[in-house]
Amino acid sequence: MPTVWLVDRQFDSKGLVRLTYATEDGERMHTKELAEQRLVTGDGITAGREVEENALGESPAEEVERFASEASKMAAEHDLDDRV
């Protein structure tokens, strides 16, 4: 399974958090949405995760460089299961 690293999190007005994870080359991404409340009551957000190949999509061309930079930084500074 490919490994992806947290590169972005966005909060919306409906209380949802969209987490974006990307491969270290920034080319592929995985998004996950969860209720903001789960950040407080759940296990938190991990620095990285392993996902099924079919759960990955292509990153937007304008984000590839930023995603690669962020993912590489997270991989260098954290273990997959570190809470961030």
C-alpha positions as CSV (number, residue, x, y, z in Angstrom):
1,M,0.0,0.0,0.0
2,P,1.3,3.5,-0.8
3,T,2.2,5.8,2.0
4,V,0.8,9.4,2.0
5,W,1.6,12.3,4.3
6,L,-0.6,15.1,5.6
7,V,-0.1,18.2,3.5
8,D,-3.2,20.3,4.1
9,R,-6.2,20.6,6.3
10,Q,-9.2,22.9,5.7
11,F,-12.1,23.7,8.0
12,D,-15.5,24.6,6.6
13,S,-18.4,26.5,8.2
14,K,-20.4,23.3,8.6
15,G,-18.0,21.8,11.1
16,L,-16.2,19.5,8.7
17,V,-12.4,19.2,8.3
18,R,-10.9,18.1,5.0
19,L,-7.6,16.4,5.4
20,T,-5.4,16.1,2.3
21,Y,-2.6,13.5,2.3
22,A,-0.1,13.2,-0.6
23,T,2.7,11.0,-1.8
24,E,6.2,12.3,-1.3
25,D,6.5,13.2,-5.0
26,G,3.3,15.2,-4.7
27,E,1.7,13.5,-7.7
28,R,-1.0,11.5,-6.0
29,M,-3.3,12.5,-3.1
30,H,-5.9,11.1,-0.8
31,T,-8.6,13.2,1.0
32,K,-10.6,12.4,4.1
33,E,-13.4,14.4,5.6
34,L,-14.4,14.2,9.3
35,A,-16.4,16.2,11.8
36,E,-14.4,18.8,13.5
37,Q,-15.6,17.4,16.8
38,R,-13.7,14.1,16.1
39,L,-10.5,16.1,16.3
40,V,-11.3,16.8,20.0
41,T,-12.9,13.4,20.9
42,G,-11.1,11.0,18.6
43,D,-7.6,9.8,18.3
44,G,-6.4,12.9,16.4
45,I,-4.8,13.2,13.1
46,T,-1.8,11.2,12.1
47,A,1.2,12.6,10.1
48,G,0.8,9.9,7.5
49,R,-1.1,6.8,6.6
50,E,-1.1,3.8,4.2
51,V,-3.9,3.7,1.8
52,E,-5.1,1.4,-0.9
53,E,-3.9,2.2,-4.4
54,N,-7.5,2.8,-5.6
55,A,-8.0,5.4,-2.9
56,L,-5.5,7.7,-4.5
57,G,-6.2,10.4,-7.1
58,E,-4.1,12.7,-9.1
59,S,-3.1,15.9,-7.4
60,P,-4.0,19.2,-9.1
61,A,-1.1,20.3,-11.3
62,E,-0.8,23.6,-9.4
63,E,-0.4,21.8,-6.1
64,V,2.1,19.1,-7.0
65,E,5.2,21.1,-6.0
66,R,3.6,22.2,-2.7
67,F,2.3,18.8,-1.8
68,A,5.7,17.2,-2.6
69,S,7.5,19.8,-0.3
70,E,5.0,19.3,2.6
71,A,4.9,15.5,2.3
72,S,8.7,15.3,2.2
73,K,8.9,17.5,5.3
74,M,6.3,15.5,7.2
75,A,8.1,12.2,6.3
76,A,11.4,13.5,7.5
77,E,10.1,14.9,10.8
78,H,7.4,12.3,11.8
79,D,6.6,8.6,11.9
80,L,3.3,7.6,10.2
81,D,1.4,7.3,13.4
82,D,2.6,10.5,15.1
83,R,-0.3,12.7,16.1
84,V,-0.1,16.2,14.5
